[in-house]
Amino acid sequence: MPATRNTGLLALGGIALAALLTVIGHLEVNDDLNPWALTISDFAVSDRGGVIDIAMVVLAFATVALLYGLRRGAPARPGRAAELLLGAWVTGLLLAAVVPTNEPGTAMTTAAYVHRYASVVAFLALPVAGWLLARRSELAPVARTLRTLVLLSLTLAGAMIWSAYPGDRLLIGLAERLLIVSEVAVLATIALTQARAAVDHGVVVPHKRGIAA
């Protein structure tokens, strides 16, 4: 399954590149920004069109590659619900990259609300998609890992929602970054398993000559 292996490796490469760009984006912004109190979107809006926005686009296309590999290489399709949820994750990432949030400390604009709710949809869609994908036979070896990461993601999403509303944004930046790490780990686990399964299925076992018993 060379096509499946390639999409798995492409997805892993995209995930790694997105992570690297995000780290670079944090290092390049104003030192006055507090990563524990401000979200990644707050960092991105201070460098509009910079590497953090590019990282979101890269991660979205890495997910598209992953979905393509799931459709091509597995005995069963991902399932309509999982496909729609992964599509919602991709759409939410792209909208969040294109439509900026408001500058920290300023009033929310229409664009900022679009950005916020696109992000919320993405953050909630991916864990549910991961839970559904954990049922697939080819992901059975990592099903427990996927479900653990999904539960962790949903817990962190709840913590972030609490912080954004009744919690007066207490440590919202930390909660969001931990949430993103856990959700990206879901994607990376699926992509790595996909690439490994493609290699295993592609191994040619030499025929042993001998006299039949």
Sequence and secondary structure as in RCSB ss.txt:
>XXXX:A:sequence
MPATRNTGLLALGGIALAALLTVIGHLEVNDDLNPWALTISDFAVSDRGGVIDIAMVVLAFATVALLYGLRRGAP
ARPGRAAELLLGAWVTGLLLAAVVPTNEPGTAMTTAAYVHRYASVVAFLALPVAGWLLARRSELAPVARTLRTLV
LLSLTLAGAMIWSAYPGDRLLIGLAERLLIVSEVAVLATIALTQARAAVDHGVVVPHKRGIAA
>XXXX:A:secstr
 HHHHHHHHHHHHHHHHHHHHHHHHHHHS TT  TTTS HHHHHHTTTTSHHHHHHHHHHHHHHHHHHHHHHHSS
S   HHHHHHHHHHHHHHHHHHHS    TTS   HHHHHHHHHHHHHHHHHHHHHHHHTTSGGGGGGHHHHHHHH
HHHHHHHHHHHHHHTTTTTTTHHHHHHHHHHHHHHHHHHHHHHHHHHHHHHH           
